[in-house]
Amino acid sequence: MFTSANGNLSMNSENGALRCKDAYIHGIVEAESGYFTGAVNATSGTFTNVTVQSGNIAGFNISGNSLVNNSTSASIQFKLTGNSFLQIN
């Protein structure tokens, strides 16, 4: 186990743990899980099994279980083919 004199960096060769106060990593980061605070910026990617509790999708605001847009320019488009069925409540 190595720990820097100021405690900002530690490396454990027994279990592979690496801890540091700040990290600037260039290249690929692969992880099984993670926690982020602050902004996460990406230019592409895929989200799977995500629960969104607030924010925006296109021009719509997420409000509870609803997508809300008070503008008259808002629209949702559906393309139905064959024996497709669309019900709006």
Phi, psi and omega in degrees: 000130177244134172227130180294161183300325181269358178080006182279347182219131173219143179227133180243110181285347178288313184243000178081009181289135176232125179232134177210158182288315178226143178223133173242107186245129177250130181114208186271135172242121179243129183215155176274333178199170179188162177231134181232141170238150183088196184277143172240121182249134179214152178258347176196171177150179180229132175252132180237135176056058184250136172254120180256123184259340178199165178126208184225149169230114186053234181266012183256141174267142175275121181225102184062237178261020186235153167257122188238133172216117182272005181273145178284353180269001182285144177206153172235131182247137177237137175247112181252133179231156176061230181265031181295155183225135177230125177238131179239126180258000000 
